Amino acid sequence: MRGYQQPAIRPAVSDAQIAFRALSRHRRSKLARAAATDLVKADQWGRGGAVTAEVSTALGQALAALQAKGPKK
């Protein structure tokens, strides 16, 4: 049985990426549009996948702006 084996390398995921994955699909697509990318690349970034540095910083800034607004009342 090989179920106990796991990959040797796991992507390092930041708190911002975890928060991004917790958002709804609609909110993620809005943030991706604000970062001038598509939802596929944004979701790759949320999983810790390989994306360009420009996309990574733009998504991080868009998420920080969303979190600075606070929850809707």
C-alpha positions in Angstrom: 0.0 0.0 0.0 1.4 3.4 -1.0 -1.0 5.7 0.6 1.4 6.7 3.4 3.8 8.3 0.9 3.6 12.0 0.4 5.4 14.4 -2.0 8.8 15.5 -0.9 8.2 19.2 -1.7 5.1 21.1 -0.6 4.4 24.6 -1.7 4.8 27.3 1.0 1.5 29.1 1.3 1.3 32.5 3.0 -1.6 33.7 5.2 -2.7 36.0 2.4 -3.0 33.0 0.0 -5.0 31.1 2.6 -7.3 34.1 3.0 -7.6 34.3 -0.8 -8.7 30.7 -1.0 -11.4 31.3 1.6 -13.1 33.9 -0.5 -16.0 33.1 -2.8 -15.4 32.6 -6.5 -17.1 35.9 -7.3 -14.8 37.8 -4.9 -11.7 36.0 -6.2 -12.6 36.9 -9.8 -13.0 40.5 -8.8 -9.6 40.6 -7.2 -8.1 38.8 -10.2 -9.6 41.5 -12.5 -8.2 44.2 -10.3 -4.8 42.6 -10.4 -5.0 42.5 -14.3 -5.0 38.7 -14.5 -7.4 35.8 -14.9 -9.0 33.6 -12.3 -6.9 30.6 -13.3 -3.6 32.4 -12.4 -5.1 33.9 -9.3 -6.2 30.4 -8.1 -2.7 29.1 -8.9 -1.3 31.8 -6.7 -3.7 30.9 -3.9 -2.6 27.3 -4.0 1.1 28.3 -3.9 1.7 27.6 -7.6 4.1 29.3 -9.8 3.0 32.7 -11.1 5.0 35.8 -12.1 6.2 38.2 -9.5 3.9 41.0 -10.9 0.8 38.9 -10.5 1.8 37.8 -7.0 2.4 41.4 -5.8 -0.8 42.7 -7.5 -3.0 40.0 -5.9 -1.4 40.6 -2.6 -2.1 44.3 -2.8 -5.7 43.7 -4.0 -6.3 41.3 -1.1 -4.7 43.8 1.4 -7.0 46.6 0.1 -10.0 44.3 0.5 -9.0 43.4 4.1 -8.4 47.0 4.9 -12.0 47.8 4.0 -13.3 45.4 6.7 -16.4 43.4 6.7 -19.6 44.8 5.2 -22.3 45.8 7.6 
